[in-house]
Amino acid sequence: MSNIIQQETLRRVAEVFDKHVPFHNLLGMDIKRYDVDGVEVVVKMKSELIGNIHQQILHGGVTATVLDVVGGLTAFSGLVASRDDWSLEELEKRILTLGTIDLRVDYLRPGRGEIFTGTGTVIRAGNRVSVSRMELHNEKGDHIAFGTGTYMVG
């Protein structure tokens, strides 16, 4: 597959995740980077995302959601990069089956901060199932949480 097809596929996927998923929009998720080398998803703190009103920290469900989105995007980019002969049509069919099989989240410290960034790496890029490792950091670089996710990719 040409690099152009890879880039166009991931651009389309990012647009759907970034602009057309109502829950992502509600949380204010913003995909800052998405290519075969990685993903970066940002959420800015707002009062609606607070889970502990006494400590003013990010809700754990928001943390899990960001990690899950990062994991799914990471898994799909791993699939795209796994072969050189994908057609755009094949990949468009594959994105329709993308789904979470399993997600584990480890909360390392309270979600304090103004801007939270999720990143991911591929652990295993399979033809049907892929595994990703994800991290969430605040703007100071504090490691808030990490996760491991298993995703259906075909």
C-alpha positions in Angstrom: 0.0 0.0 0.0 1.3 3.4 -0.7 2.0 5.8 2.0 -0.7 8.1 0.5 -3.4 5.4 1.0 -2.2 4.9 4.6 -2.3 8.6 5.3 -5.7 9.0 3.7 -7.2 6.0 5.6 -6.0 7.3 8.9 -7.1 10.9 8.1 -10.7 9.5 7.4 -10.7 7.5 10.6 -9.4 10.4 12.7 -12.1 12.6 11.2 -14.9 10.2 12.2 -13.5 9.7 15.7 -12.8 13.4 16.1 -15.9 15.0 14.6 -18.7 12.5 14.3 -18.9 10.5 17.5 -21.2 12.4 19.8 -19.7 11.1 23.1 -16.2 12.2 22.0 -17.6 15.6 21.2 -19.3 15.8 24.6 -16.0 15.1 26.4 -14.2 17.6 24.1 -11.7 15.0 22.7 -9.4 16.4 20.1 -7.1 14.2 18.0 -3.9 16.2 17.7 -1.9 13.5 15.8 -2.8 10.2 14.1 -0.4 8.3 11.8 1.2 4.9 11.6 3.8 6.1 14.2 1.2 6.9 16.9 -1.7 8.8 18.2 -2.2 11.8 20.5 -5.6 12.6 21.9 -6.2 15.7 24.1 -9.0 16.5 26.5 -9.1 19.9 28.3 -10.4 19.9 31.8 -13.9 21.4 32.3 -16.2 21.3 35.2 -18.4 18.7 33.5 -15.5 16.2 33.6 -14.9 16.4 37.3 -15.4 13.1 39.1 -14.5 14.2 42.7 -15.9 17.6 43.5 -13.8 17.9 46.7 -10.5 17.3 45.0 -11.5 18.7 41.6 -10.0 15.7 39.7 -10.9 14.2 36.3 -13.6 11.5 36.4 -12.1 8.0 36.1 -14.6 7.2 33.4 -13.2 10.0 31.3 -9.7 8.6 31.9 -10.9 5.2 30.8 -12.7 6.6 27.7 -9.7 8.5 26.5 -7.4 5.5 27.0 -10.0 3.3 25.1 -10.2 5.7 22.2 -6.4 5.9 22.0 -6.1 2.1 22.2 -8.6 1.6 19.3 -7.0 4.2 17.1 -3.5 2.7 17.9 -4.7 -0.8 17.1 -6.2 0.3 13.8 -3.0 2.2 12.8 -1.1 -1.0 13.6 -3.4 -2.9 11.2 -2.9 -0.3 8.5 0.9 -0.5 8.9 0.9 -4.4 9.0 0.7 -4.9 5.2 1.7 -3.0 2.1 -1.1 -4.3 0.0 -4.3 -3.0 1.7 -6.8 -1.3 -0.5 -8.8 1.6 0.7 -11.9 -0.4 0.4 -10.6 -3.3 2.5 -9.6 -0.8 5.3 -13.0 0.9 5.1 -14.6 -2.4 5.8 -12.2 -3.1 8.6 -13.0 0.1 10.5 -16.6 -0.9 10.7 -15.6 -3.9 12.8 -13.3 -2.0 15.2 -14.3 -2.7 18.8 -13.0 -3.1 22.2 -12.7 -6.7 23.5 -11.0 -6.0 26.7 -9.7 -2.9 28.5 -7.6 -2.7 31.7 -7.0 0.7 33.3 -4.5 1.3 36.0 -5.0 4.7 37.8 -1.6 5.8 39.0 -2.5 9.2 40.5 -5.4 11.6 40.8 -6.4 13.3 37.5 -5.2 16.8 38.4 -4.5 19.2 35.6 -5.8 21.4 32.8 -4.9 19.4 29.7 -4.8 15.6 29.5 -3.0 13.8 26.6 -3.4 10.2 25.7 -0.9 8.3 23.6 -0.5 4.7 22.6 1.8 2.0 21.2 1.0 -1.2 19.4 1.9 -4.3 21.4 0.6 -6.8 18.8 -0.9 -6.0 15.4 -2.9 -9.0 14.3 -5.2 -9.6 11.3 -8.3 -10.0 13.5 -7.2 -8.9 17.1 -4.7 -6.3 18.1 -3.3 -5.2 21.5 -2.4 -1.7 22.5 -0.8 0.0 25.5 -2.0 3.5 26.3 -0.9 6.3 28.7 -2.5 9.4 30.0 -0.5 12.4 31.1 -1.3 15.9 32.3 0.3 19.1 30.9 3.0 18.8 33.5 4.0 15.3 32.3 2.5 13.5 35.4 1.6 10.0 34.4 -2.1 9.8 35.5 -3.0 6.4 34.2 -2.1 3.6 31.7 -4.1 1.0 30.1 -3.9 -2.2 28.0 -6.6 -2.9 25.5 -7.5 -5.7 23.2 -9.3 -4.7 20.0 -11.2 -6.4 17.2 -9.8 -5.1 13.9 -11.3 -7.4 11.4 
